[in-house]
Amino acid sequence: MSAVARAFLDSNVLVYMVDHDAPRKRDIARALVLDHLGAGSLALSTQVFQEFFWTTTRRLEVPLSPAAARGLAQQLRSAHIVAPSVDMVLAAMGRVEECGAPIWDALILTAAESCGADVLYTEDKHLLRLESPVRIVDPFVAS
């Protein structure tokens, strides 16, 4: 992996890091996070942090405590963090108008584009069908 290539991770990838019901996806997600964090190429957005917290504390079969989820998020603070601006939100709204993407997915892709990511890792079906200069990849699909 090139240290220059920036990888943006969607919240679903982060959630799989702690999902004991999906061991294969958990291993893939952990490897992606550790490899890119170690290389200094990991990018996330504040939206991804929020979705990670909500999902891991409310939606997993065995949810994390809020303190545990916050602790994991704090470990990811060294990633390149995108805090969406009003201009980014408006650009995402434009994408919704153009292709009907859900606003949350459009904002994830806009954040990935804004930080110069080479790849966006997600398993979100809506994101996987969008066009972008950022390569959109489902890391859990066997190649």
MDAnalysis code that builds the backbone (N, CA, C; Angstrom):
import MDAnalysis as mda
import numpy as np

u = mda.Universe.empty(429, n_residues=143, atom_resindex=np.repeat(np.arange(143), 3), trajectory=True)
u.add_TopologyAttr("name", ["N", "CA", "C"] * 143)
u.add_TopologyAttr("resid", np.arange(1, 144))
u.add_TopologyAttr("resname", ["MET", "SER", "ALA", "VAL", "ALA", "ARG", "ALA", "PHE", "LEU", "ASP", "SER", "ASN", "VAL", "LEU", "VAL", "TYR", "MET", "VAL", "ASP", "HIS", "ASP", "ALA", "PRO", "ARG", "LYS", "ARG", "ASP", "ILE", "ALA", "ARG", "ALA", "LEU", "VAL", "LEU", "ASP", "HIS", "LEU", "GLY", "ALA", "GLY", "SER", "LEU", "ALA", "LEU", "SER", "THR", "GLN", "VAL", "PHE", "GLN", "GLU", "PHE", "PHE", "TRP", "THR", "THR", "THR", "ARG", "ARG", "LEU", "GLU", "VAL", "PRO", "LEU", "SER", "PRO", "ALA", "ALA", "ALA", "ARG", "GLY", "LEU", "ALA", "GLN", "GLN", "LEU", "ARG", "SER", "ALA", "HIS", "ILE", "VAL", "ALA", "PRO", "SER", "VAL", "ASP", "MET", "VAL", "LEU", "ALA", "ALA", "MET", "GLY", "ARG", "VAL", "GLU", "GLU", "CYS", "GLY", "ALA", "PRO", "ILE", "TRP", "ASP", "ALA", "LEU", "ILE", "LEU", "THR", "ALA", "ALA", "GLU", "SER", "CYS", "GLY", "ALA", "ASP", "VAL", "LEU", "TYR", "THR", "GLU", "ASP", "LYS", "HIS", "LEU", "LEU", "ARG", "LEU", "GLU", "SER", "PRO", "VAL", "ARG", "ILE", "VAL", "ASP", "PRO", "PHE", "VAL", "ALA", "SER"])
u.atoms.positions = np.array([
    [0.849, -1.162, 0.000],
    [0.000, 0.000, 0.000],
    [0.898, 1.230, 0.000],
    [0.552, 2.205, -0.792],
    [1.299, 3.449, -0.855],
    [0.922, 4.331, 0.330],
    [1.939, 4.939, 0.968],
    [1.670, 5.820, 2.097],
    [0.973, 7.096, 1.644],
    [1.035, 7.404, 0.348],
    [0.431, 8.623, -0.172],
    [-1.065, 8.443, -0.402],
    [-1.488, 7.260, -0.761],
    [-2.899, 7.009, -1.079],
    [-3.749, 7.172, 0.175],
    [-4.747, 8.053, 0.097],
    [-5.637, 8.280, 1.234],
    [-6.876, 7.406, 1.084],
    [-7.252, 6.752, 2.163],
    [-8.426, 5.875, 2.168],
    [-9.450, 6.411, 3.149],
    [-10.655, 6.656, 2.655],
    [-11.767, 7.131, 3.482],
    [-12.626, 5.923, 3.827],
    [-12.961, 5.760, 5.092],
    [-13.788, 4.637, 5.524],
    [-15.173, 5.117, 5.918],
    [-16.178, 4.427, 5.420],
    [-17.560, 4.678, 5.810],
    [-17.771, 4.062, 7.192],
    [-18.798, 4.514, 7.861],
    [-19.069, 4.046, 9.219],
    [-19.315, 2.544, 9.283],
    [-19.900, 1.958, 8.225],
    [-20.181, 0.519, 8.295],
    [-18.896, -0.289, 8.411],
    [-17.807, 0.191, 7.827],
    [-16.529, -0.511, 7.953],
    [-16.045, -0.424, 9.401],
    [-16.134, 0.750, 9.997],
    [-15.717, 0.892, 11.398],
    [-16.557, 0.027, 12.327],
    [-17.843, -0.030, 12.073],
    [-18.726, -0.834, 12.932],
    [-18.307, -2.299, 12.904],
    [-17.930, -2.795, 11.738],
    [-17.528, -4.203, 11.657],
    [-16.286, -4.505, 12.480],
    [-15.485, -3.487, 12.810],
    [-14.307, -3.722, 13.658],
    [-14.674, -4.359, 14.987],
    [-15.885, -4.101, 15.456],
    [-16.293, -4.579, 16.780],
    [-17.493, -5.527, 16.722],
    [-17.860, -5.955, 15.539],
    [-19.033, -6.822, 15.375],
    [-18.614, -8.286, 15.488],
    [-18.927, -8.880, 16.619],
    [-18.538, -10.269, 16.858],
    [-19.400, -11.263, 16.091],
    [-20.493, -10.800, 15.493],
    [-21.351, -11.680, 14.706],
    [-20.876, -11.828, 13.264],
    [-19.833, -11.097, 12.876],
    [-19.317, -11.139, 11.497],
    [-17.788, -11.214, 11.543],
    [-17.234, -12.369, 11.949],
    [-15.782, -12.445, 12.156],
    [-14.938, -12.171, 10.901],
    [-15.401, -12.603, 9.742],
    [-14.643, -12.352, 8.509],
    [-14.586, -10.854, 8.215],
    [-15.732, -10.196, 8.300],
    [-15.775, -8.755, 8.062],
    [-15.020, -8.005, 9.154],
    [-15.091, -8.495, 10.376],
    [-14.365, -7.866, 11.478],
    [-12.865, -7.863, 11.196],
    [-12.340, -8.999, 10.738],
    [-10.908, -9.100, 10.443],
    [-10.504, -8.169, 9.300],
    [-11.329, -8.093, 8.269],
    [-11.042, -7.216, 7.128],
    [-11.079, -5.751, 7.578],
    [-12.085, -5.380, 8.335],
    [-12.215, -3.999, 8.797],
    [-11.039, -3.614, 9.686],
    [-10.675, -4.479, 10.597],
    [-9.542, -4.182, 11.483],
    [-8.249, -4.012, 10.692],
    [-8.046, -4.871, 9.712],
    [-6.832, -4.765, 8.889],
    [-6.807, -3.444, 8.123],
    [-7.939, -3.063, 7.544],
    [-8.000, -1.783, 6.831],
    [-7.677, -0.610, 7.745],
    [-8.299, -0.594, 8.910],
    [-8.089, 0.514, 9.843],
    [-6.633, 0.538, 10.306],
    [-6.116, -0.583, 10.726],
    [-4.740, -0.615, 11.235],
    [-3.728, -0.274, 10.150],
    [-3.902, -0.823, 8.952],
    [-2.967, -0.539, 7.855],
    [-2.957, 0.941, 7.504],
    [-4.142, 1.519, 7.340],
    [-4.213, 2.921, 6.923],
    [-3.880, 3.882, 8.063],
    [-4.242, 3.535, 9.274],
    [-3.886, 4.384, 10.412],
    [-2.361, 4.393, 10.571],
    [-1.760, 3.213, 10.469],
    [-0.308, 3.101, 10.593],
    [0.445, 3.816, 9.484],
    [-0.130, 3.830, 8.288],
    [0.507, 4.486, 7.139],
    [0.215, 5.983, 7.095],
    [-0.669, 6.448, 7.974],
    [-1.039, 7.861, 7.959],
    [-1.964, 8.216, 6.812],
    [-2.657, 7.235, 6.280],
    [-3.511, 7.462, 5.111],
    [-5.004, 7.310, 5.398],
    [-5.360, 7.118, 6.664],
    [-6.767, 6.939, 7.021],
    [-7.485, 8.280, 7.069],
    [-8.663, 8.338, 6.451],
    [-9.506, 9.538, 6.487],
    [-10.906, 9.136, 6.940],
    [-11.471, 9.954, 7.807],
    [-12.821, 9.761, 8.325],
    [-13.482, 11.133, 8.391],
    [-14.779, 11.149, 8.592],
    [-15.464, 12.428, 8.802],
    [-16.141, 12.414, 10.164],
    [-16.521, 13.584, 10.609],
    [-17.244, 13.660, 11.875],
    [-18.558, 12.888, 11.774],
    [-19.158, 12.855, 10.597],
    [-20.380, 12.071, 10.386],
    [-20.108, 10.586, 10.630],
    [-18.977, 10.098, 10.147],
    [-18.610, 8.692, 10.342],
    [-18.462, 8.396, 11.833],
    [-17.819, 9.309, 12.568],
    [-17.697, 9.131, 14.020],
    [-19.073, 9.047, 14.680],
    [-19.974, 9.925, 14.290],
    [-21.313, 9.941, 14.892],
    [-22.074, 8.652, 14.575],
    [-22.036, 8.238, 13.322],
    [-22.740, 7.009, 12.932],
    [-22.129, 5.790, 13.617],
    [-20.797, 5.754, 13.735],
    [-20.117, 4.657, 14.430],
    [-20.615, 4.582, 15.879],
    [-20.636, 5.717, 16.551],
    [-21.063, 5.746, 17.954],
    [-22.504, 5.256, 18.099],
    [-23.389, 5.805, 17.281],
    [-24.795, 5.435, 17.366],
    [-24.999, 3.934, 17.109],
    [-24.401, 3.445, 16.054],
    [-24.617, 2.056, 15.662],
    [-24.020, 1.079, 16.667],
    [-22.805, 1.349, 17.130],
    [-22.157, 0.399, 18.036],
    [-22.757, 0.408, 19.432],
    [-23.407, 1.500, 19.806],
    [-24.014, 1.548, 21.148],
    [-25.499, 1.201, 21.150],
    [-26.103, 1.080, 19.961],
    [-27.550, 0.846, 19.904],
    [-27.981, -0.309, 19.013],
    [-27.207, -0.606, 17.973],
    [-27.718, -1.504, 16.939],
    [-27.058, -2.888, 16.896],
    [-25.938, -3.065, 17.545],
    [-25.277, -4.373, 17.532],
    [-26.011, -5.349, 18.442],
    [-25.858, -6.628, 18.148],
    [-26.431, -7.671, 19.002],
    [-25.921, -7.516, 20.437],
    [-24.616, -7.270, 20.543],
    [-24.008, -6.970, 21.835],
    [-23.421, -5.566, 21.717],
    [-24.192, -4.558, 22.124],
    [-23.732, -3.182, 21.937],
    [-22.557, -2.824, 22.850],
    [-21.768, -1.865, 22.391],
    [-20.698, -1.327, 23.219],
    [-21.295, -0.323, 24.207],
    [-20.617, -0.140, 25.286],
    [-21.011, 0.950, 26.181],
    [-20.618, 2.259, 25.501],
    [-21.297, 3.343, 25.815],
    [-20.883, 4.628, 25.246],
    [-19.412, 4.952, 25.530],
    [-18.926, 4.603, 26.704],
    [-17.520, 4.869, 27.045],
    [-16.578, 4.065, 26.156],
    [-16.925, 2.798, 25.887],
    [-16.081, 1.967, 25.025],
    [-16.084, 2.484, 23.591],
    [-17.242, 2.878, 23.087],
    [-17.322, 3.413, 21.720],
    [-16.544, 4.720, 21.608],
    [-16.671, 5.570, 22.603],
    [-15.926, 6.836, 22.605],
    [-14.432, 6.566, 22.677],
    [-14.022, 5.585, 23.467],
    [-12.604, 5.226, 23.573],
    [-12.037, 4.769, 22.241],
    [-12.797, 3.955, 21.530],
    [-12.342, 3.522, 20.196],
    [-12.256, 4.703, 19.234],
    [-13.253, 5.569, 19.281],
    [-13.232, 6.746, 18.412],
    [-12.025, 7.627, 18.734],
    [-11.686, 7.764, 19.992],
    [-10.524, 8.575, 20.363],
    [-9.235, 7.994, 19.803],
    [-9.160, 6.690, 19.680],
    [-7.972, 6.048, 19.106],
    [-7.825, 6.363, 17.621],
    [-8.916, 6.783, 16.980],
    [-8.889, 7.088, 15.547],
    [-8.675, 8.575, 15.267],
    [-8.483, 9.365, 16.301],
    [-8.325, 10.816, 16.126],
    [-7.111, 11.208, 15.306],
    [-6.132, 10.328, 15.176],
    [-4.942, 10.670, 14.390],
    [-5.196, 10.556, 12.888],
    [-6.347, 10.038, 12.514],
    [-6.717, 9.992, 11.090],
    [-6.949, 11.408, 10.587],
    [-6.956, 11.564, 9.269],
    [-7.341, 12.851, 8.688],
    [-8.853, 12.964, 8.883],
    [-9.297, 13.965, 9.637],
    [-10.718, 14.106, 9.955],
    [-11.319, 15.235, 9.134],
    [-12.406, 14.924, 8.449],
    [-13.136, 15.914, 7.655],
    [-14.348, 16.356, 8.457],
    [-14.430, 17.656, 8.709],
    [-15.606, 18.242, 9.350],
    [-16.381, 18.964, 8.250],
    [-17.500, 18.400, 7.818],
    [-18.227, 18.983, 6.688],
    [-18.599, 20.450, 6.898],
    [-18.307, 21.241, 5.894],
    [-18.664, 22.655, 5.891],
    [-20.046, 22.824, 5.266],
    [-20.556, 24.024, 5.338],
    [-21.836, 24.320, 4.694],
    [-21.726, 24.070, 3.192],
    [-20.604, 24.449, 2.579],
    [-20.422, 24.215, 1.146],
    [-20.461, 22.722, 0.806],
    [-19.874, 21.903, 1.681],
    [-19.910, 20.454, 1.443],
    [-21.331, 19.917, 1.563],
    [-22.073, 20.410, 2.529],
    [-23.470, 19.976, 2.699],
    [-24.286, 20.387, 1.475],
    [-24.072, 21.599, 0.993],
    [-24.794, 22.054, -0.203],
    [-24.411, 21.220, -1.425],
    [-23.126, 20.860, -1.547],
    [-22.696, 20.002, -2.658],
    [-23.367, 18.630, -2.555],
    [-23.470, 18.114, -1.354],
    [-24.146, 16.820, -1.156],
    [-25.620, 16.927, -1.526],
    [-26.241, 18.048, -1.180],
    [-27.642, 18.256, -1.563],
    [-27.784, 18.276, -3.081],
    [-26.822, 18.871, -3.766],
    [-26.832, 18.866, -5.227],
    [-26.737, 17.466, -5.787],
    [-25.930, 16.639, -5.147],
    [-25.801, 15.244, -5.587],
    [-27.125, 14.508, -5.398],
    [-27.828, 14.809, -4.319],
    [-29.154, 14.209, -4.091],
    [-30.084, 14.583, -5.243],
    [-30.063, 15.848, -5.627],
    [-30.904, 16.306, -6.737],
    [-30.538, 15.598, -8.038],
    [-29.248, 15.433, -8.279],
    [-28.764, 14.852, -9.539],
    [-29.062, 13.362, -9.663],
    [-28.833, 12.624, -8.591],
    [-28.914, 11.165, -8.742],
    [-29.792, 10.474, -7.716],
    [-30.415, 11.229, -6.828],
    [-31.328, 10.624, -5.875],
    [-30.663, 9.899, -4.717],
    [-29.372, 10.119, -4.520],
    [-28.684, 9.468, -3.401],
    [-29.233, 9.999, -2.080],
    [-29.286, 9.174, -1.057],
    [-29.660, 9.684, 0.268],
    [-28.647, 10.750, 0.705],
    [-29.107, 11.765, 1.391],
    [-28.232, 12.869, 1.789],
    [-27.034, 12.381, 2.596],
    [-27.232, 11.396, 3.456],
    [-26.131, 10.917, 4.308],
    [-25.051, 10.264, 3.458],
    [-25.456, 9.503, 2.455],
    [-24.484, 8.868, 1.557],
    [-23.787, 9.922, 0.702],
    [-24.553, 10.887, 0.206],
    [-23.969, 11.954, -0.601],
    [-22.945, 12.740, 0.209],
    [-23.215, 12.939, 1.485],
    [-22.275, 13.681, 2.318],
    [-21.009, 12.873, 2.596],
    [-21.136, 11.576, 2.756],
    [-19.955, 10.716, 2.924],
    [-19.063, 10.828, 1.694],
    [-19.655, 10.705, 0.502],
    [-18.871, 10.771, -0.721],
    [-18.259, 12.157, -0.914],
    [-18.998, 13.202, -0.605],
    [-18.479, 14.565, -0.710],
    [-17.295, 14.758, 0.239],
    [-17.386, 14.206, 1.440],
    [-16.277, 14.301, 2.399],
    [-15.049, 13.560, 1.873],
    [-15.255, 12.383, 1.303],
    [-14.134, 11.621, 0.739],
    [-13.472, 12.395, -0.396],
    [-14.280, 12.988, -1.250],
    [-13.743, 13.774, -2.366],
    [-12.989, 14.997, -1.858],
    [-13.527, 15.639, -0.832],
    [-12.943, 16.897, -0.347],
    [-11.553, 16.715, 0.250],
    [-11.261, 15.538, 0.766],
    [-9.956, 15.323, 1.388],
    [-8.971, 14.642, 0.441],
    [-9.376, 14.482, -0.812],
    [-8.474, 13.892, -1.794],
    [-8.300, 12.398, -1.656],
    [-9.312, 11.730, -1.113],
    [-9.211, 10.271, -0.966],
    [-9.116, 9.611, -2.333],
    [-8.308, 8.580, -2.393],
    [-8.193, 7.772, -3.600],
    [-9.267, 6.695, -3.637],
    [-9.668, 6.255, -2.448],
    [-10.641, 5.174, -2.346],
    [-11.565, 5.434, -1.158],
    [-12.816, 5.051, -1.320],
    [-13.808, 5.065, -0.254],
    [-14.233, 3.620, -0.040],
    [-13.996, 3.111, 1.163],
    [-14.404, 1.752, 1.493],
    [-15.773, 1.788, 2.159],
    [-16.709, 1.049, 1.589],
    [-18.070, 0.983, 2.107],
    [-18.747, -0.273, 1.584],
    [-19.772, -0.720, 2.280],
    [-20.611, -1.767, 1.706],
    [-22.003, -1.221, 1.392],
    [-22.175, 0.079, 1.512],
    [-23.455, 0.723, 1.259],
    [-23.813, 0.642, -0.226],
    [-24.948, 0.030, -0.520],
    [-25.375, -0.167, -1.918],
    [-25.582, 1.150, -2.660],
    [-26.097, 2.154, -1.970],
    [-26.300, 3.454, -2.620],
    [-24.973, 4.075, -3.025],
    [-24.005, 4.037, -2.138],
    [-22.700, 4.613, -2.440],
    [-21.995, 3.854, -3.552],
    [-22.114, 2.555, -3.549],
    [-21.403, 1.732, -4.541],
    [-21.858, 2.010, -5.969],
    [-23.046, 2.582, -6.137],
    [-23.524, 2.838, -7.500],
    [-23.273, 4.281, -7.968],
    [-22.738, 5.129, -7.085],
    [-22.509, 6.525, -7.443],
    [-21.218, 6.689, -8.247],
    [-21.206, 7.713, -9.089],
    [-20.008, 8.030, -9.859],
    [-19.225, 9.100, -9.137],
    [-17.899, 8.948, -9.159],
    [-17.033, 9.880, -8.454],
    [-15.603, 9.669, -8.927],
    [-14.776, 10.689, -8.809],
    [-13.353, 10.459, -9.067],
    [-12.722, 9.562, -8.002],
    [-13.376, 9.442, -6.847],
    [-12.924, 8.532, -5.802],
    [-13.416, 7.126, -6.153],
    [-12.517, 6.166, -6.095],
    [-12.885, 4.769, -6.350],
    [-13.679, 4.278, -5.137],
    [-14.860, 3.716, -5.369],
    [-15.739, 3.253, -4.285],
    [-15.708, 1.736, -4.302],
    [-15.264, 1.159, -3.162],
    [-14.971, -0.270, -3.089],
    [-15.653, -0.901, -1.889],
    [-16.271, -2.046, -2.117],
    [-16.779, -2.861, -1.007],
    [-15.648, -3.783, -0.575],
    [-15.047, -3.551, 0.585],
    [-13.896, -4.361, 0.989],
    [-14.259, -5.789, 1.382],
    [-15.551, -6.054, 1.531],
    [-15.979, -7.359, 1.991],
    [-16.360, -8.325, 0.866],
    [-16.328, -7.829, -0.365],
    [-16.611, -8.682, -1.514],
    [-15.336, -9.451, -1.847],
    [-15.456, -10.747, -1.888],
    [-14.289, -11.580, -2.193],
    [-13.837, -11.303, -3.623],
    [-12.539, -11.049, -3.753],
    [-12.015, -10.769, -5.108],
    [-11.375, -11.981, -5.739],
])
